[in-house]
């Protein structure tokens, strides 16, 4: 079912309209759902720990391991959108970085959490993501040199890396909790599929559109994972669910608190009970839910410290002052964090997980952005790699001067053999804002007038002999 979302006023998500239903909802207010403290923003040591664990588990692998990508075409690859977000942010010349937040989930809304403003009932009951390995960022030569390239092929997910904070009460070491993990799939291009599609547009969405670098006449498109209110998981005809127990080091659980680093990060790599087969061009919906095994819980109890709970990790963008920023947006890239809050009357999104784009207040970005879970993808028909070898052989030494640019920018390049060259300048949503052709040459440049372009980050692409290399330039007036 496809949904169109219109922001009616600042602070509201307004109307979700289809041919068969109308529903209204409120915006997730900053003071209520978007506090950094409430969502447990973590310091830099956790980010370092996540990177270390990811590198360790990727190297060891849960499947067959990683092929030698310098000599052999690899048909498998680990995907983690947090890695892409880190790489994109590292290229941002403004000095922005990424941070981590830990989201507390509980099996229902009957437990209370101790926020800085006092006790409040839990509203977050499940989290996940919409995973799209076909997104062009995953095939960007700047970030994933020599990795398997997946564009339209069918694929399998056979393993995953799960990150979070697992907190348990040392006085209740025998308690075993349960993580329920569900995969589903679908295409936003197909009506009545298992992945829903929606967008924000119009005057009421102006601050949201501006935050994601879009014009007032554009629309912000997104996908949504369907929600099963009975199972508290992702839903759909393709849904594949399995469970893993989690507990203290002395428990009988599948995963134990001992699966951590010195910073208390919970991280495990494991194979799915059966590989999840994904059809060509489909996106993947993923959810993780928590079920307490503590029989002593009484509705209304405070969860902090007294009961075990699992807190999935999310990556978000922030500036050097620690202010949360809007993550990069590309209308062709549906990767996003997904969140389920209850009761539904608060938000009107009863049958779907809420995408990261809805978690904002006016022009303020949210820390609820991208899930840090990693997926191991196998694709026997993916015989191409992200083509750094060809690009490096033909195009090299690309530069953007000055950078940041004000009135003009000069894109320089070197070719190994003479060739006609096209240089494109695009904005963050993939719109080409300027193009220039350069005659046959081995050393050349294209100069663009940038005085009329809005300040922000742009991409330049040098195309020669059908090969492309891309860089980033900032424009500041």
C-alpha positions in Angstrom: 0.0 0.0 0.0 1.5 3.3 -1.0 1.1 6.3 1.3 1.5 10.0 0.7 2.5 12.0 3.7 1.8 15.8 3.9 3.2 18.0 6.6 0.3 20.2 7.4 2.0 22.4 9.9 5.3 22.7 11.7 5.3 20.0 14.3 2.9 17.7 12.6 3.2 14.8 10.2 -0.4 15.4 9.1 -2.2 13.4 6.6 -1.4 9.9 5.4 -3.7 9.4 2.4 -4.4 6.5 0.2 -7.4 5.7 -2.0 -8.9 3.8 0.9 -7.9 5.5 4.1 -7.1 8.8 5.7 -5.3 9.1 8.9 -3.8 11.9 10.9 -0.9 12.0 13.3 1.4 14.3 15.2 5.0 15.1 14.8 7.4 13.4 17.2 8.3 16.4 19.3 11.9 17.1 20.2 11.2 17.4 23.9 9.3 14.2 24.0 11.0 11.7 21.7 14.2 13.3 20.5 16.3 14.1 23.6 19.9 13.0 23.3 20.0 12.1 26.9 16.8 10.0 26.7 18.2 8.0 23.8 21.5 7.5 25.5 24.1 9.2 23.2 27.4 7.4 23.7 30.9 8.9 23.8 33.7 8.3 21.3 35.1 5.1 22.9 31.9 3.3 21.9 32.4 4.4 18.3 36.0 3.1 18.3 34.8 -0.1 19.9 32.1 -0.7 17.2 34.7 -0.1 14.4 37.1 -2.5 16.1 34.4 -5.2 16.5 33.1 -4.8 13.0 36.6 -5.2 11.5 37.3 -8.2 13.7 34.0 -10.0 12.8 34.2 -9.0 9.1 37.7 -10.6 8.9 36.7 -13.7 10.7 33.4 -13.9 8.8 30.3 -15.9 9.7 30.1 -17.4 6.2 32.9 -18.5 3.9 35.1 -15.5 4.5 36.1 -12.7 2.2 37.6 -13.4 -1.2 40.8 -11.9 -2.3 39.3 -8.8 -3.9 42.6 -7.8 -5.7 42.7 -10.9 -7.8 39.3 -12.6 -7.7 35.7 -11.4 -8.2 34.0 -11.6 -4.8 30.4 -12.8 -4.7 29.9 -11.9 -1.0 30.2 -8.8 1.1 29.3 -7.2 4.4 27.0 -4.3 4.2 26.5 -1.8 7.0 24.9 1.6 6.3 26.7 3.1 9.3 30.0 2.4 7.5 28.7 4.4 4.5 27.5 7.2 6.7 30.9 7.4 8.3 32.7 7.5 5.0 30.4 10.1 3.6 30.7 12.3 6.6 34.5 11.9 6.7 34.6 13.5 3.2 32.5 16.4 4.4 34.9 19.4 4.5 33.0 21.1 7.3 34.5 18.7 9.9 31.2 17.0 10.7 31.4 13.5 12.2 29.1 10.7 13.3 27.9 9.7 16.8 26.2 6.7 18.4 23.0 6.5 20.3 21.6 3.5 22.2 17.8 3.1 21.9 16.0 1.3 24.8 13.4 -1.1 23.7 11.0 -3.2 25.8 8.4 -5.8 24.9 5.5 -3.4 25.7 4.6 0.0 27.1 4.1 -1.2 30.7 7.6 -0.4 31.9 8.9 3.0 32.9 12.3 4.6 32.1 14.1 7.1 34.2 14.7 10.1 31.9 16.3 13.3 32.9 12.8 14.9 33.2 11.6 12.1 35.4 9.9 8.7 35.0 7.9 8.0 31.9 6.4 4.9 30.3 8.4 3.3 27.6 7.1 3.9 24.0 9.7 2.1 21.9 8.8 -1.5 21.4 10.8 -2.6 18.3 13.4 -1.2 16.0 15.0 -2.1 12.7 16.0 -0.7 9.3 15.2 -0.7 5.7 18.2 -2.2 3.9 18.9 -1.5 0.2 22.3 -2.8 -1.0 21.6 -1.5 -4.5 22.0 2.1 -3.3 24.7 3.8 -5.4 26.6 4.8 -2.2 27.5 1.2 -1.7 28.9 1.1 -5.2 30.9 4.3 -4.8 34.6 3.8 -5.7 35.6 6.3 -3.0 34.2 4.2 -0.2 34.2 0.5 -1.2 37.1 -0.1 -3.5 37.2 -3.6 -4.9 34.0 -4.8 -3.1 31.3 -6.9 -4.8 28.9 -4.7 -6.8 25.2 -5.4 -6.5 22.8 -3.5 -8.7 19.7 -5.4 -9.9 20.6 -9.0 -8.9 18.8 -11.3 -6.6 20.8 -12.1 -3.4 20.9 -13.9 -0.1 21.5 -12.7 3.5 23.1 -15.6 5.3 24.7 -13.9 8.3 24.6 -10.7 10.4 26.5 -8.6 12.9 24.4 -7.4 15.8 25.5 -4.5 17.9 24.0 -3.0 21.1 24.3 -2.5 24.8 23.0 -5.4 26.9 22.4 -4.4 30.5 21.5 -7.1 33.1 20.9 -7.2 36.8 23.8 -9.2 38.3 21.5 -10.3 41.1 19.4 -12.2 38.5 22.0 -14.1 36.5 19.6 -17.0 35.7 17.2 -14.7 33.8 17.3 -15.4 30.0 15.7 -12.8 27.6 14.8 -13.2 24.0 15.6 -11.3 20.9 13.2 -11.8 18.0 14.7 -10.9 14.6 12.5 -10.7 11.4 13.4 -10.1 7.8 10.9 -9.2 5.1 11.2 -7.8 1.6 9.5 -5.9 -1.2 9.8 -3.2 -3.7 8.4 0.3 -3.3 7.7 0.3 -7.0 5.2 -2.6 -6.6 1.7 -1.9 -5.3 0.6 -3.9 -2.3 4.1 -5.2 -1.6 5.6 -5.9 1.8 7.5 -2.6 1.8 5.4 0.5 1.9 6.3 3.8 0.2 5.5 7.4 1.2 6.8 10.9 0.9 6.7 14.4 2.5 6.0 17.4 0.3 4.4 20.8 0.3 4.7 24.0 2.3 4.2 22.3 5.6 7.3 20.2 5.0 9.5 23.2 4.2 11.8 22.9 7.1 12.1 19.1 6.7 12.9 19.5 3.0 15.5 22.2 3.7 17.1 20.0 6.4 17.7 17.3 3.9 19.0 19.6 1.2 15.8 19.6 -1.0 14.0 22.5 -2.6 10.5 23.5 -1.5 9.1 22.0 -4.7 10.7 18.6 -4.1 9.5 15.6 -2.2 11.3 13.5 0.4 10.6 9.9 -0.4 11.0 7.0 2.0 10.2 3.3 2.5 8.5 1.8 5.5 8.6 -1.7 7.0 5.2 -3.1 7.8 4.4 -3.9 11.5 2.8 -7.0 13.0 1.1 -5.7 16.2 0.5 -9.3 17.5 4.1 -10.5 17.1 5.6 -7.0 17.6 7.9 -7.6 14.5 8.2 -6.7 10.9 5.3 -8.0 8.8 4.5 -9.3 5.4 3.9 -12.4 3.3 7.7 -12.8 3.0 8.4 -12.4 6.7 11.1 -14.8 8.1 11.4 -14.8 11.9 13.8 -16.5 14.2 14.7 -16.0 17.9 17.9 -15.9 19.9 18.2 -15.9 23.7 20.4 -13.5 25.5 21.6 -13.5 29.1 24.3 -13.2 31.7 27.7 -15.0 31.3 26.5 -17.8 33.6 23.2 -18.3 31.8 22.2 -20.9 29.2 21.5 -18.2 26.5 22.6 -18.3 22.9 24.3 -14.9 23.4 25.8 -13.8 26.7 26.8 -10.5 28.2 30.4 -11.7 27.8 30.1 -11.1 24.1 31.3 -7.6 24.6 34.3 -5.4 24.5 35.8 -3.5 27.4 33.4 -0.7 26.7 30.4 -2.9 27.4 29.3 -3.2 23.8 27.4 -6.3 22.9 28.4 -7.6 19.5 27.8 -11.0 17.9 28.3 -12.4 14.4 26.1 -15.4 13.5 24.5 -17.2 10.7 20.8 -17.0 10.1 19.1 -20.4 10.7 18.3 -20.4 7.0 19.5 -17.9 4.3 17.0 -15.2 3.5 16.5 -15.1 -0.3 15.8 -11.6 -1.7 14.3 -11.1 -5.2 15.8 -8.9 -7.8 15.4 -5.2 -7.1 13.8 -5.8 -3.7 14.6 -3.9 -0.5 14.9 -5.7 2.8 12.9 -4.8 5.9 14.5 -5.8 9.2 13.3 -5.6 12.8 14.6 -6.6 16.2 12.4 -6.9 19.3 13.1 -7.7 22.9 11.2 -10.0 25.3 12.1 -10.0 29.0 12.4 -13.4 30.7 12.0 -11.9 34.2 8.8 -13.2 35.7 9.0 -10.7 38.6 8.2 -7.7 36.3 5.1 -5.8 37.4 3.5 -3.3 35.0 4.6 0.2 36.0 8.0 -1.0 37.3 11.1 1.1 36.5 13.3 -0.8 33.9 16.6 0.9 34.6 18.9 -1.3 36.6 16.3 -3.6 38.0 15.6 -5.5 34.8 17.7 -6.7 31.9 17.2 -4.8 28.6 18.9 -4.6 25.2 19.6 -1.3 23.5 20.3 -1.4 19.7 22.8 1.1 18.4 22.1 3.9 15.8 24.6 6.1 13.9 23.8 9.8 13.4 25.5 12.9 12.0 26.7 15.7 14.2 28.9 18.8 13.9 32.0 19.7 15.9 29.8 21.5 18.5 27.9 18.2 19.1 24.7 19.4 17.4 22.8 16.8 15.5 22.6 17.3 11.8 20.4 15.8 9.0 22.0 12.8 7.4 22.8 12.9 3.7 19.7 12.2 1.6 19.3 10.6 -1.8 15.9 9.9 -3.2 17.2 6.7 -4.9 18.6 5.4 -1.6 16.0 4.0 0.8 18.3 2.8 3.5 17.0 4.2 6.8 16.5 3.5 10.5 13.0 2.3 11.4 11.3 2.6 14.8 8.1 1.3 16.3 6.5 3.3 19.1 3.2 2.6 20.9 0.5 3.6 21.6 -0.4 4.1 18.0 -2.8 6.9 18.7 0.2 9.1 19.4 1.6 8.9 15.9 -1.0 7.4 13.5 1.5 5.0 12.0 -0.2 1.9 13.3 0.7 -0.6 10.6 4.2 0.5 9.8 7.5 1.2 11.4 8.3 5.0 11.6 11.2 5.9 9.3 14.0 8.2 10.5 12.7 11.1 8.4 9.7 11.5 10.7 11.8 12.0 13.8 12.4 15.7 13.8 10.9 18.8 15.3 10.8 21.9 13.0 14.2 22.3 11.6 16.0 20.2 14.2 17.4 16.8 13.2 17.1 13.7 15.3 19.7 11.3 16.7 17.5 8.4 15.4 19.0 7.9 12.0 20.7 4.7 10.8 20.9 1.2 12.4 24.4 -0.2 13.0 23.4 -3.8 12.2 25.6 -5.4 9.4 24.3 -7.8 6.8 26.4 -10.5 5.0 25.2 -10.7 1.4 25.9 -13.5 -1.0 25.2 -13.0 -4.7 26.4 -15.7 -7.1 25.5 -13.6 -10.1 27.3 -10.5 -8.9 30.4 -10.8 -11.1 31.4 -7.1 -11.1 33.3 -5.2 -8.5 33.2 -1.6 -7.5 35.5 -0.6 -10.4 38.4 1.2 -8.9 40.9 -0.8 -11.0 39.5 0.5 -14.3 39.0 4.0 -13.0 42.4 4.2 -11.5 43.9 3.0 -14.8 42.2 5.7 -16.9 41.4 8.6 -14.6 43.6 9.8 -11.8 44.7 12.9 -9.8 41.2 14.5 -9.8 41.2 17.7 -7.8 38.8 20.5 -7.0 40.3 23.9 -6.5 39.5 25.9 -4.4 37.7 23.7 -2.0 35.6 25.2 -0.4 34.7 27.3 -3.5 32.9 30.6 -3.6 32.5 32.0 -7.2 34.1 29.2 -9.2 35.7 25.8 -8.9 38.2 24.1 -11.2 38.0 20.3 -11.5 41.3 18.9 -12.7 42.1 15.4 -13.9 44.8 13.2 -15.5 44.1 10.4 -18.0 46.4 7.5 -18.8 45.4 7.8 -22.5 43.8 10.7 -24.5 40.1 10.7 -24.3 37.1 13.0 -24.5 35.9 13.9 -21.0 32.6 14.9 -19.5 32.6 16.5 -16.0 29.3 16.8 -14.1 28.5 18.7 -11.0 25.6 17.3 -9.0 23.9 18.2 -5.7 23.3 15.8 -2.8 20.0 14.5 -4.3 21.6 13.5 -7.5 20.5 16.4 -9.7 23.0 17.5 -12.3 23.5 21.3 -11.8 26.2 21.8 -14.4 28.0 19.8 -17.2 31.1 20.5 -19.2 32.7 18.6 -22.0 36.5 18.7 -22.5 38.2 17.7 -25.8 40.6 14.8 -26.2 43.4 15.3 -23.6 45.5 13.5 -21.0 45.6 16.4 -18.6 42.8 18.9 -18.3 40.3 20.7 -16.2 36.7 22.0 -16.3 35.8 25.3 -14.6 32.3 25.9 -13.2 30.8 29.2 -12.1 29.4 28.5 -8.6 28.3 32.0 -7.7 24.6 31.1 -8.3 24.6 27.7 -6.5 23.3 27.4 -3.0 26.0 26.8 -0.4 26.5 23.2 0.6 28.2 20.0 -0.5 28.3 19.0 -4.2 29.7 16.0 -6.1 31.9 16.2 -9.2 32.1 13.3 -11.6 34.8 12.8 -14.3 33.7 10.5 -17.1 36.1 9.1 -19.7 35.8 6.0 -21.8 32.6 5.1 -20.0 34.5 5.1 -16.6 33.6 7.4 -13.8 35.4 8.8 -10.7 33.7 11.0 -8.2 34.8 13.6 -5.6 33.3 16.1 -3.3 33.4 19.9 -3.2 31.9 22.3 -0.7 30.5 25.7 -1.9 30.5 28.5 0.7 29.6 32.1 -0.1 
